[in-house]
């Protein structure tokens, strides 16, 4: 019996499993089931619990806990902003970590603070910023910016965000030769009504998600650099919910803040793992 919780942050949903006692590890070993296959089973929205990603909480000698993060397709990711916010709330409410905590991700140790449903995480220092980057898609030049906020993001600013074919164009950017071999996430952003509206095609999910924390951070920082906007920047995700991004001029302190929702708790039956 594997217990799980499902949380979401601004439309990004995650299944979270506490593996500090090694229960999941032993179960997968007993079933001779590879972890990436298990992830795909659980994240499947028809035959599993359904989620954009799966988070496994493990013990840590250097922080309050360590996580393993998986995209819905079973691939790993070093960082996920909304996933980190959900993991922090889970850890606090389960007594795994204090309200102000630190935990280990693939991108390094990050900090988080839980205030009810609202969670703020301090991101790892963004790097590899490239402004005025031009790529060619089907003979058309697209200008944007690139920034790694724990995972790689390409951001392009558009005039009408509602009429962008995120699935088609996002996929072509995601697999563009400039970003090989890892590929990139693709973000489309428009500033209006004093807010930055962002839509994201996420690698690993291989489609548009209702929100992307690292993508929101990348979009906000690229926007600030290109259009001289000051911190904080309010991002409106595809779900319609806001995220607030705070950053200093040198990008040494970058924070992502927003609401989370605890959807449910449950347990996986044995036949799910067959």
N, C-alpha and C positions, 0 to 999 in steps of 0.2 A: 504494500500500500504506500503510494507516494503522495504526500500532501502537497498542495500548491495553493498559491494565491494569484489572483489576476488583478492588476492595477493598470490605470491608464493616465497619461499626462497629455493634456490638450489633443486627445485623439489618437495618440500613440499608445497601443496596448501591449502588455507584457505578461507572460506567465513567469512567476518567481517561485523557485524551489530552494528550501533551506537544506543544504547538504553538509552542514557542519559535522554531523555524526556519520557521514559517509553512506547514508541509506541509499541515495540514488546511485552512487558509484557501485555499490555492491549489487544492486538490482540489475544494472546494465551488464555487469560482469556475469551474473547468473544467467541472464537471458541471451548473452553473447550478442548484445545489441550495441552497435557503434553510436557514439554520442550524437553525431550529425544526423543519423537516421531517426533517433529518438526526438531530436529537435523538430525535424520536419513533420513527424507524426503529431506532436503536441500542438504545433503552430498551425496545422491544417484546419481551415475554418469549416470544413465539411465533416471530417472524420476525427478531428481532435478538439482541443479546447478552443483553438483559434487565437492567434496573436501575431503582432509584427516581429516579436522576438522573444527569446527565452533567456532568463537570468538565473544562474546557479550561484547561491551564496556559500562560500567556503570559509574555513578558518584562515587567519592570517597572523603571522608573528610580528608584523610591522605596522598594522593598522587595526581598526575595529573588525574588519572582515575583508575578504577578497572576493571578487566576482568573476564569473565567466559569462561573457555575453555572446549570444548567438542570434544571427538573423534568421528569419523564417525559413530560408532555404538550407539551413544547417551550417552556413559559413560563419566564421567568427568575425567580430569587429572589436577594435581596440577601445572604442569609446562610443557612447550613445547618451546624449544629454538628457532626453526625457526618460530613458531607461535608468539613468543614474538617479534622477529625482524620485522615480518610483521605488527603486531599490533602497534609497535612503529612508523613505517613509516606512517601507516594509520592515527594515532593520530596526528602526526606532520603536515602532509599535509592537514588534515581536520581542523587544528587550535585547536585541543583539548589539545595539549601539546606542550611545547617548544622543540627545537632541542635536548636538554639534559633534560631527563625526568625521572620520577619515577612512577611506577604503581604497583598495588596490584595484586598478583597472589595467587593461593592456596598454593604455597610454600613460600610466603612472598613477601616483597616489593623488586622489582628489578629495576635497572637503565638501561637506554638505551641512545644511541647517534645516531642521524640520519645525514648522510652526503650523500645527494643525494640518489642513490639506495643502497648505502652501509650502513649497520646498524650494530652497535656493542651493545650487551647487556651484562650486568654484571649479571652472574648467582648467585643464592643463593649458600651458601657454601655447597659443596658436603660432604656427610657423609656416614658412614657405609662401608668404604673401606675394602674389603677382597681379598687378593691376594692368588694365588695358591689354588683356590677353585676347588674341584673336584666333578662332578656330574655324575651319571650313566644314560645313554640313551640306551635302547635296549641292555644292557649287555656290552656296550662300555663306557669306562671312558673318559670324556671330562674335560680338565683342563682349567680354565679361571680365571677371576677376577670379583668381584661384586662392584658396586658403585652406590649410589643414588645421582643423579644430579638434584634433584627435583622430579624425578620419578626413579624407580629402573631399573638398567641395568646390565646384565651379558655380559661379553666380553670374547671371546675366539679368540686366534690368530692362523691363519691357513696358510698352505703353498701355497694353490692355491685358492684364493678367487673366481675366476670365475667359479669354478666347485663345489661350495658348494650349496646344496639344501636348500636354506634359508627358503623356505616356510615350508618344512617338518620338518627339524631339528629345525628351529626357533620356530615352534609351540610346539614341544615337550619340549624345554627348557622353553618357556613361561609359560607352565602349569605344570612344574616339581614340585614335592611335596616339594622340598626344599624352593620354593618361594611362597608357599601358605600362606594366601588365596588370596593375591592381584595379584600374578603372577609377571612376569618380562618381560622387553624387552630383546631381544637377538641380540647381535652384533657379527659379524664376521669380523676380521681385519687382514690385511697383510701389512707389511712395505716393500715398494719397491720404487726405484727411488727417494729416499729421502722424500717420502710422505707416509701417512698412509691411505690405502684404506679401507673403511668401508661399510659393507652392514648390514641393520637392519631389523629385524622382529619386528613390533610395535604392542603391545597389544592395543586393542581398534580399531585399523584399521584391525587387525588380518590378516596381510600379510606383505610382504616386501614393504617398501616405497622408494622413490627415494632419500630421505635424512631424517636424524633425528638429530636435533640439540643437544638434551640432550645425545643421543647415541654417537654422535661425540665427545662431551666433555668427556663422560665416557671413551670412547676408547682411547682418547689422554692421559688422566691422568693415566689410567691403563698401557698404553704403557710406559709412562715416568717412572712409578714406577718399572715396571718389567725389563725395558731395559735401564735405566739410561739416558733417553732422556730429553733434556732441552726444556723449553718453548721458542718460540711458536711451536706448532705442526700444520702442514697443513694436513687437512683431505680431501680426495677426496671421495665424496659421490657417490651413485649409479648413480646419474644424470650426473656424470662427472664434476660437479662444485665443487670448493674448499670452505672449511670453515677453518678459522684460529682460533685456540684455544690458549689463553694466560692464564697462571696461575703462582702463586708464590709457593714457597716451602711448605707453610703451607695450601695452598688451600683457603686462606681467600679472595683472589681476583681472580676470574675466569671469563674470557670474551670469548664470542662467536661472531665472526665477519664474515660477508659475504654479498653477493649481494641479493637484492630482486627485484621482478618484479611485477608491478601493472598490472594485467591482464585486468580487466574490472570493470565497475560499472553497476548496474541494479536495477530492482525492482521485487519483488515477486508478482505474481497475486494471487487473492483471492482463485482461484480454486486449487492452489498449496497446500493450507492448508486444503483442504477438506479431 
